[in-house]
């Protein structure tokens, strides 16, 4: 897929496509879209594009049961997203990150 001038709209479309692919258990497609998001974000100066790429990578990790990758990507995304400008993305990231932390916690007695 060749995209000459990536934009935030393209990045958001890649994130949405990746989320749908992963929920449908199409991990190959999800990974491909996450890689494309990473490649395109490297061509962009906007920090939000990098946050979206990290978030997308975290989702791939979560749905592919690579919880270390999920935690890492989601934590990096959270550090980039500004609550005053992207509250929805912050809330989504915190939700998925909370689930990731819960899945990483192997203590069966922790509430």
Phi and psi in radians as a Rosetta constraint file:
Dihedral C 1 N 2 CA 2 C 2 CIRCULARHARMONIC -1.853 0.35
Dihedral N 2 CA 2 C 2 N 3 CIRCULARHARMONIC 2.080 0.35
Dihedral C 2 N 3 CA 3 C 3 CIRCULARHARMONIC -2.204 0.35
Dihedral N 3 CA 3 C 3 N 4 CIRCULARHARMONIC 1.979 0.35
Dihedral C 3 N 4 CA 4 C 4 CIRCULARHARMONIC -1.312 0.35
Dihedral N 4 CA 4 C 4 N 5 CIRCULARHARMONIC -0.744 0.35
Dihedral C 4 N 5 CA 5 C 5 CIRCULARHARMONIC -2.193 0.35
Dihedral N 5 CA 5 C 5 N 6 CIRCULARHARMONIC 1.511 0.35
Dihedral C 5 N 6 CA 6 C 6 CIRCULARHARMONIC -1.165 0.35
Dihedral N 6 CA 6 C 6 N 7 CIRCULARHARMONIC 2.548 0.35
Dihedral C 6 N 7 CA 7 C 7 CIRCULARHARMONIC -2.262 0.35
Dihedral N 7 CA 7 C 7 N 8 CIRCULARHARMONIC 2.997 0.35
Dihedral C 7 N 8 CA 8 C 8 CIRCULARHARMONIC -1.107 0.35
Dihedral N 8 CA 8 C 8 N 9 CIRCULARHARMONIC -0.570 0.35
Dihedral C 8 N 9 CA 9 C 9 CIRCULARHARMONIC -1.083 0.35
Dihedral N 9 CA 9 C 9 N 10 CIRCULARHARMONIC -0.751 0.35
Dihedral C 9 N 10 CA 10 C 10 CIRCULARHARMONIC -1.101 0.35
Dihedral N 10 CA 10 C 10 N 11 CIRCULARHARMONIC -0.756 0.35
Dihedral C 10 N 11 CA 11 C 11 CIRCULARHARMONIC -1.087 0.35
Dihedral N 11 CA 11 C 11 N 12 CIRCULARHARMONIC -0.746 0.35
Dihedral C 11 N 12 CA 12 C 12 CIRCULARHARMONIC -1.154 0.35
Dihedral N 12 CA 12 C 12 N 13 CIRCULARHARMONIC -0.623 0.35
Dihedral C 12 N 13 CA 13 C 13 CIRCULARHARMONIC -1.152 0.35
Dihedral N 13 CA 13 C 13 N 14 CIRCULARHARMONIC -0.691 0.35
Dihedral C 13 N 14 CA 14 C 14 CIRCULARHARMONIC -1.126 0.35
Dihedral N 14 CA 14 C 14 N 15 CIRCULARHARMONIC -0.729 0.35
Dihedral C 14 N 15 CA 15 C 15 CIRCULARHARMONIC -1.065 0.35
Dihedral N 15 CA 15 C 15 N 16 CIRCULARHARMONIC -0.814 0.35
Dihedral C 15 N 16 CA 16 C 16 CIRCULARHARMONIC -1.108 0.35
Dihedral N 16 CA 16 C 16 N 17 CIRCULARHARMONIC -0.766 0.35
Dihedral C 16 N 17 CA 17 C 17 CIRCULARHARMONIC -1.088 0.35
Dihedral N 17 CA 17 C 17 N 18 CIRCULARHARMONIC -0.697 0.35
Dihedral C 17 N 18 CA 18 C 18 CIRCULARHARMONIC -1.137 0.35
Dihedral N 18 CA 18 C 18 N 19 CIRCULARHARMONIC -0.776 0.35
Dihedral C 18 N 19 CA 19 C 19 CIRCULARHARMONIC -1.050 0.35
Dihedral N 19 CA 19 C 19 N 20 CIRCULARHARMONIC -0.764 0.35
Dihedral C 19 N 20 CA 20 C 20 CIRCULARHARMONIC -1.141 0.35
Dihedral N 20 CA 20 C 20 N 21 CIRCULARHARMONIC -0.798 0.35
Dihedral C 20 N 21 CA 21 C 21 CIRCULARHARMONIC -1.041 0.35
Dihedral N 21 CA 21 C 21 N 22 CIRCULARHARMONIC -0.785 0.35
Dihedral C 21 N 22 CA 22 C 22 CIRCULARHARMONIC -1.148 0.35
Dihedral N 22 CA 22 C 22 N 23 CIRCULARHARMONIC -0.694 0.35
Dihedral C 22 N 23 CA 23 C 23 CIRCULARHARMONIC -1.150 0.35
Dihedral N 23 CA 23 C 23 N 24 CIRCULARHARMONIC -0.447 0.35
Dihedral C 23 N 24 CA 24 C 24 CIRCULARHARMONIC -1.582 0.35
Dihedral N 24 CA 24 C 24 N 25 CIRCULARHARMONIC 0.118 0.35
Dihedral C 24 N 25 CA 25 C 25 CIRCULARHARMONIC 1.133 0.35
Dihedral N 25 CA 25 C 25 N 26 CIRCULARHARMONIC 0.484 0.35
Dihedral C 25 N 26 CA 26 C 26 CIRCULARHARMONIC -1.680 0.35
Dihedral N 26 CA 26 C 26 N 27 CIRCULARHARMONIC 1.324 0.35
Dihedral C 26 N 27 CA 27 C 27 CIRCULARHARMONIC -1.174 0.35
Dihedral N 27 CA 27 C 27 N 28 CIRCULARHARMONIC -0.533 0.35
Dihedral C 27 N 28 CA 28 C 28 CIRCULARHARMONIC -1.111 0.35
Dihedral N 28 CA 28 C 28 N 29 CIRCULARHARMONIC -0.812 0.35
Dihedral C 28 N 29 CA 29 C 29 CIRCULARHARMONIC -1.159 0.35
Dihedral N 29 CA 29 C 29 N 30 CIRCULARHARMONIC -0.746 0.35
Dihedral C 29 N 30 CA 30 C 30 CIRCULARHARMONIC -1.029 0.35
Dihedral N 30 CA 30 C 30 N 31 CIRCULARHARMONIC -0.779 0.35
Dihedral C 30 N 31 CA 31 C 31 CIRCULARHARMONIC -1.126 0.35
Dihedral N 31 CA 31 C 31 N 32 CIRCULARHARMONIC -0.697 0.35
Dihedral C 31 N 32 CA 32 C 32 CIRCULARHARMONIC -1.086 0.35
Dihedral N 32 CA 32 C 32 N 33 CIRCULARHARMONIC -0.766 0.35
Dihedral C 32 N 33 CA 33 C 33 CIRCULARHARMONIC -1.179 0.35
Dihedral N 33 CA 33 C 33 N 34 CIRCULARHARMONIC -0.656 0.35
Dihedral C 33 N 34 CA 34 C 34 CIRCULARHARMONIC -1.142 0.35
Dihedral N 34 CA 34 C 34 N 35 CIRCULARHARMONIC -0.711 0.35
Dihedral C 34 N 35 CA 35 C 35 CIRCULARHARMONIC -1.118 0.35
Dihedral N 35 CA 35 C 35 N 36 CIRCULARHARMONIC -0.720 0.35
Dihedral C 35 N 36 CA 36 C 36 CIRCULARHARMONIC -1.125 0.35
Dihedral N 36 CA 36 C 36 N 37 CIRCULARHARMONIC -0.713 0.35
Dihedral C 36 N 37 CA 37 C 37 CIRCULARHARMONIC -1.063 0.35
Dihedral N 37 CA 37 C 37 N 38 CIRCULARHARMONIC -0.729 0.35
Dihedral C 37 N 38 CA 38 C 38 CIRCULARHARMONIC -1.101 0.35
Dihedral N 38 CA 38 C 38 N 39 CIRCULARHARMONIC -0.827 0.35
Dihedral C 38 N 39 CA 39 C 39 CIRCULARHARMONIC -1.047 0.35
Dihedral N 39 CA 39 C 39 N 40 CIRCULARHARMONIC -0.795 0.35
Dihedral C 39 N 40 CA 40 C 40 CIRCULARHARMONIC -1.208 0.35
Dihedral N 40 CA 40 C 40 N 41 CIRCULARHARMONIC -0.667 0.35
Dihedral C 40 N 41 CA 41 C 41 CIRCULARHARMONIC -1.124 0.35
Dihedral N 41 CA 41 C 41 N 42 CIRCULARHARMONIC -0.521 0.35
Dihedral C 41 N 42 CA 42 C 42 CIRCULARHARMONIC -1.148 0.35
Dihedral N 42 CA 42 C 42 N 43 CIRCULARHARMONIC -0.340 0.35
Dihedral C 42 N 43 CA 43 C 43 CIRCULARHARMONIC -1.617 0.35
Dihedral N 43 CA 43 C 43 N 44 CIRCULARHARMONIC -0.039 0.35
Dihedral C 43 N 44 CA 44 C 44 CIRCULARHARMONIC -2.016 0.35
Dihedral N 44 CA 44 C 44 N 45 CIRCULARHARMONIC 2.573 0.35
Dihedral C 44 N 45 CA 45 C 45 CIRCULARHARMONIC -1.564 0.35
Dihedral N 45 CA 45 C 45 N 46 CIRCULARHARMONIC -0.383 0.35
Dihedral C 45 N 46 CA 46 C 46 CIRCULARHARMONIC -1.177 0.35
Dihedral N 46 CA 46 C 46 N 47 CIRCULARHARMONIC 2.111 0.35
Dihedral C 46 N 47 CA 47 C 47 CIRCULARHARMONIC -1.046 0.35
Dihedral N 47 CA 47 C 47 N 48 CIRCULARHARMONIC -0.516 0.35
Dihedral C 47 N 48 CA 48 C 48 CIRCULARHARMONIC -1.059 0.35
Dihedral N 48 CA 48 C 48 N 49 CIRCULARHARMONIC -0.636 0.35
Dihedral C 48 N 49 CA 49 C 49 CIRCULARHARMONIC -1.090 0.35
Dihedral N 49 CA 49 C 49 N 50 CIRCULARHARMONIC -0.656 0.35
Dihedral C 49 N 50 CA 50 C 50 CIRCULARHARMONIC -1.212 0.35
Dihedral N 50 CA 50 C 50 N 51 CIRCULARHARMONIC -0.667 0.35
Dihedral C 50 N 51 CA 51 C 51 CIRCULARHARMONIC -1.096 0.35
Dihedral N 51 CA 51 C 51 N 52 CIRCULARHARMONIC -0.721 0.35
Dihedral C 51 N 52 CA 52 C 52 CIRCULARHARMONIC -1.129 0.35
Dihedral N 52 CA 52 C 52 N 53 CIRCULARHARMONIC -0.704 0.35
Dihedral C 52 N 53 CA 53 C 53 CIRCULARHARMONIC -1.105 0.35
Dihedral N 53 CA 53 C 53 N 54 CIRCULARHARMONIC -0.739 0.35
Dihedral C 53 N 54 CA 54 C 54 CIRCULARHARMONIC -1.137 0.35
Dihedral N 54 CA 54 C 54 N 55 CIRCULARHARMONIC -0.743 0.35
Dihedral C 54 N 55 CA 55 C 55 CIRCULARHARMONIC -1.067 0.35
Dihedral N 55 CA 55 C 55 N 56 CIRCULARHARMONIC -0.793 0.35
Dihedral C 55 N 56 CA 56 C 56 CIRCULARHARMONIC -1.069 0.35
Dihedral N 56 CA 56 C 56 N 57 CIRCULARHARMONIC -0.751 0.35
Dihedral C 56 N 57 CA 57 C 57 CIRCULARHARMONIC -1.093 0.35
Dihedral N 57 CA 57 C 57 N 58 CIRCULARHARMONIC -0.689 0.35
Dihedral C 57 N 58 CA 58 C 58 CIRCULARHARMONIC -1.106 0.35
Dihedral N 58 CA 58 C 58 N 59 CIRCULARHARMONIC -0.696 0.35
Dihedral C 58 N 59 CA 59 C 59 CIRCULARHARMONIC -1.093 0.35
Dihedral N 59 CA 59 C 59 N 60 CIRCULARHARMONIC -0.737 0.35
Dihedral C 59 N 60 CA 60 C 60 CIRCULARHARMONIC -1.040 0.35
Dihedral N 60 CA 60 C 60 N 61 CIRCULARHARMONIC -0.791 0.35
Dihedral C 60 N 61 CA 61 C 61 CIRCULARHARMONIC -1.047 0.35
Dihedral N 61 CA 61 C 61 N 62 CIRCULARHARMONIC -0.763 0.35
Dihedral C 61 N 62 CA 62 C 62 CIRCULARHARMONIC -1.102 0.35
Dihedral N 62 CA 62 C 62 N 63 CIRCULARHARMONIC -0.847 0.35
Dihedral C 62 N 63 CA 63 C 63 CIRCULARHARMONIC -1.316 0.35
Dihedral N 63 CA 63 C 63 N 64 CIRCULARHARMONIC -0.348 0.35
Dihedral C 63 N 64 CA 64 C 64 CIRCULARHARMONIC -1.676 0.35
Dihedral N 64 CA 64 C 64 N 65 CIRCULARHARMONIC 0.150 0.35
Dihedral C 64 N 65 CA 65 C 65 CIRCULARHARMONIC 1.101 0.35
Dihedral N 65 CA 65 C 65 N 66 CIRCULARHARMONIC 0.514 0.35
Dihedral C 65 N 66 CA 66 C 66 CIRCULARHARMONIC -1.838 0.35
Dihedral N 66 CA 66 C 66 N 67 CIRCULARHARMONIC 1.422 0.35
Dihedral C 66 N 67 CA 67 C 67 CIRCULARHARMONIC -1.192 0.35
Dihedral N 67 CA 67 C 67 N 68 CIRCULARHARMONIC -0.485 0.35
Dihedral C 67 N 68 CA 68 C 68 CIRCULARHARMONIC -1.154 0.35
Dihedral N 68 CA 68 C 68 N 69 CIRCULARHARMONIC -0.768 0.35
Dihedral C 68 N 69 CA 69 C 69 CIRCULARHARMONIC -1.105 0.35
Dihedral N 69 CA 69 C 69 N 70 CIRCULARHARMONIC -0.726 0.35
Dihedral C 69 N 70 CA 70 C 70 CIRCULARHARMONIC -1.061 0.35
Dihedral N 70 CA 70 C 70 N 71 CIRCULARHARMONIC -0.885 0.35
Dihedral C 70 N 71 CA 71 C 71 CIRCULARHARMONIC -1.044 0.35
Dihedral N 71 CA 71 C 71 N 72 CIRCULARHARMONIC -0.808 0.35
Dihedral C 71 N 72 CA 72 C 72 CIRCULARHARMONIC -1.068 0.35
Dihedral N 72 CA 72 C 72 N 73 CIRCULARHARMONIC -0.866 0.35
Dihedral C 72 N 73 CA 73 C 73 CIRCULARHARMONIC -1.121 0.35
Dihedral N 73 CA 73 C 73 N 74 CIRCULARHARMONIC -0.764 0.35
Dihedral C 73 N 74 CA 74 C 74 CIRCULARHARMONIC -1.195 0.35
Dihedral N 74 CA 74 C 74 N 75 CIRCULARHARMONIC -0.666 0.35
Dihedral C 74 N 75 CA 75 C 75 CIRCULARHARMONIC -1.139 0.35
Dihedral N 75 CA 75 C 75 N 76 CIRCULARHARMONIC -0.716 0.35
Dihedral C 75 N 76 CA 76 C 76 CIRCULARHARMONIC -1.133 0.35
Dihedral N 76 CA 76 C 76 N 77 CIRCULARHARMONIC -0.701 0.35
Dihedral C 76 N 77 CA 77 C 77 CIRCULARHARMONIC -1.103 0.35
Dihedral N 77 CA 77 C 77 N 78 CIRCULARHARMONIC -0.775 0.35
Dihedral C 77 N 78 CA 78 C 78 CIRCULARHARMONIC -1.062 0.35
Dihedral N 78 CA 78 C 78 N 79 CIRCULARHARMONIC -0.624 0.35
Dihedral C 78 N 79 CA 79 C 79 CIRCULARHARMONIC -1.178 0.35
Dihedral N 79 CA 79 C 79 N 80 CIRCULARHARMONIC -0.392 0.35
Dihedral C 79 N 80 CA 80 C 80 CIRCULARHARMONIC -1.604 0.35
Dihedral N 80 CA 80 C 80 N 81 CIRCULARHARMONIC -0.716 0.35
Dihedral C 80 N 81 CA 81 C 81 CIRCULARHARMONIC -1.163 0.35
Dihedral N 81 CA 81 C 81 N 82 CIRCULARHARMONIC 2.355 0.35
Dihedral C 81 N 82 CA 82 C 82 CIRCULARHARMONIC -1.718 0.35
Dihedral N 82 CA 82 C 82 N 83 CIRCULARHARMONIC 2.076 0.35
Dihedral C 82 N 83 CA 83 C 83 CIRCULARHARMONIC -0.987 0.35
Dihedral N 83 CA 83 C 83 N 84 CIRCULARHARMONIC -0.605 0.35
Dihedral C 83 N 84 CA 84 C 84 CIRCULARHARMONIC -1.213 0.35
Dihedral N 84 CA 84 C 84 N 85 CIRCULARHARMONIC -0.370 0.35
Dihedral C 84 N 85 CA 85 C 85 CIRCULARHARMONIC -1.943 0.35
Dihedral N 85 CA 85 C 85 N 86 CIRCULARHARMONIC -0.420 0.35
Dihedral C 85 N 86 CA 86 C 86 CIRCULARHARMONIC -2.439 0.35
Dihedral N 86 CA 86 C 86 N 87 CIRCULARHARMONIC 0.923 0.35
Dihedral C 86 N 87 CA 87 C 87 CIRCULARHARMONIC -1.003 0.35
Dihedral N 87 CA 87 C 87 N 88 CIRCULARHARMONIC -0.704 0.35
Dihedral C 87 N 88 CA 88 C 88 CIRCULARHARMONIC -1.052 0.35
Dihedral N 88 CA 88 C 88 N 89 CIRCULARHARMONIC -0.771 0.35
Dihedral C 88 N 89 CA 89 C 89 CIRCULARHARMONIC -1.165 0.35
Dihedral N 89 CA 89 C 89 N 90 CIRCULARHARMONIC -0.645 0.35
Dihedral C 89 N 90 CA 90 C 90 CIRCULARHARMONIC -1.105 0.35
Dihedral N 90 CA 90 C 90 N 91 CIRCULARHARMONIC -0.802 0.35
Dihedral C 90 N 91 CA 91 C 91 CIRCULARHARMONIC -1.129 0.35
Dihedral N 91 CA 91 C 91 N 92 CIRCULARHARMONIC -0.774 0.35
Dihedral C 91 N 92 CA 92 C 92 CIRCULARHARMONIC -1.046 0.35
Dihedral N 92 CA 92 C 92 N 93 CIRCULARHARMONIC -0.785 0.35
Dihedral C 92 N 93 CA 93 C 93 CIRCULARHARMONIC -1.110 0.35
Dihedral N 93 CA 93 C 93 N 94 CIRCULARHARMONIC -0.766 0.35
Dihedral C 93 N 94 CA 94 C 94 CIRCULARHARMONIC -1.097 0.35
Dihedral N 94 CA 94 C 94 N 95 CIRCULARHARMONIC -0.658 0.35
Dihedral C 94 N 95 CA 95 C 95 CIRCULARHARMONIC -1.099 0.35
Dihedral N 95 CA 95 C 95 N 96 CIRCULARHARMONIC -0.888 0.35
Dihedral C 95 N 96 CA 96 C 96 CIRCULARHARMONIC -1.163 0.35
Dihedral N 96 CA 96 C 96 N 97 CIRCULARHARMONIC -0.622 0.35
Dihedral C 96 N 97 CA 97 C 97 CIRCULARHARMONIC -1.179 0.35
Dihedral N 97 CA 97 C 97 N 98 CIRCULARHARMONIC -0.690 0.35
Dihedral C 97 N 98 CA 98 C 98 CIRCULARHARMONIC -1.065 0.35
Dihedral N 98 CA 98 C 98 N 99 CIRCULARHARMONIC -0.750 0.35
Dihedral C 98 N 99 CA 99 C 99 CIRCULARHARMONIC -1.095 0.35
Dihedral N 99 CA 99 C 99 N 100 CIRCULARHARMONIC -0.741 0.35
Dihedral C 99 N 100 CA 100 C 100 CIRCULARHARMONIC -1.071 0.35
Dihedral N 100 CA 100 C 100 N 101 CIRCULARHARMONIC -0.815 0.35
Dihedral C 100 N 101 CA 101 C 101 CIRCULARHARMONIC -1.031 0.35
Dihedral N 101 CA 101 C 101 N 102 CIRCULARHARMONIC -0.735 0.35
Dihedral C 101 N 102 CA 102 C 102 CIRCULARHARMONIC -1.087 0.35
Dihedral N 102 CA 102 C 102 N 103 CIRCULARHARMONIC -0.760 0.35
Dihedral C 102 N 103 CA 103 C 103 CIRCULARHARMONIC -1.203 0.35
Dihedral N 103 CA 103 C 103 N 104 CIRCULARHARMONIC -0.509 0.35
Dihedral C 103 N 104 CA 104 C 104 CIRCULARHARMONIC -1.324 0.35
Dihedral N 104 CA 104 C 104 N 105 CIRCULARHARMONIC -0.400 0.35
Dihedral C 104 N 105 CA 105 C 105 CIRCULARHARMONIC -1.373 0.35
Dihedral N 105 CA 105 C 105 N 106 CIRCULARHARMONIC 1.919 0.35
Dihedral C 105 N 106 CA 106 C 106 CIRCULARHARMONIC -1.588 0.35
Dihedral N 106 CA 106 C 106 N 107 CIRCULARHARMONIC 0.061 0.35
Dihedral C 106 N 107 CA 107 C 107 CIRCULARHARMONIC -1.375 0.35
Dihedral N 107 CA 107 C 107 N 108 CIRCULARHARMONIC 1.891 0.35
Dihedral C 107 N 108 CA 108 C 108 CIRCULARHARMONIC -1.227 0.35
Dihedral N 108 CA 108 C 108 N 109 CIRCULARHARMONIC -0.228 0.35
Dihedral C 108 N 109 CA 109 C 109 CIRCULARHARMONIC -1.727 0.35
Dihedral N 109 CA 109 C 109 N 110 CIRCULARHARMONIC -0.077 0.35
Dihedral C 109 N 110 CA 110 C 110 CIRCULARHARMONIC -1.343 0.35
Dihedral N 110 CA 110 C 110 N 111 CIRCULARHARMONIC 2.320 0.35
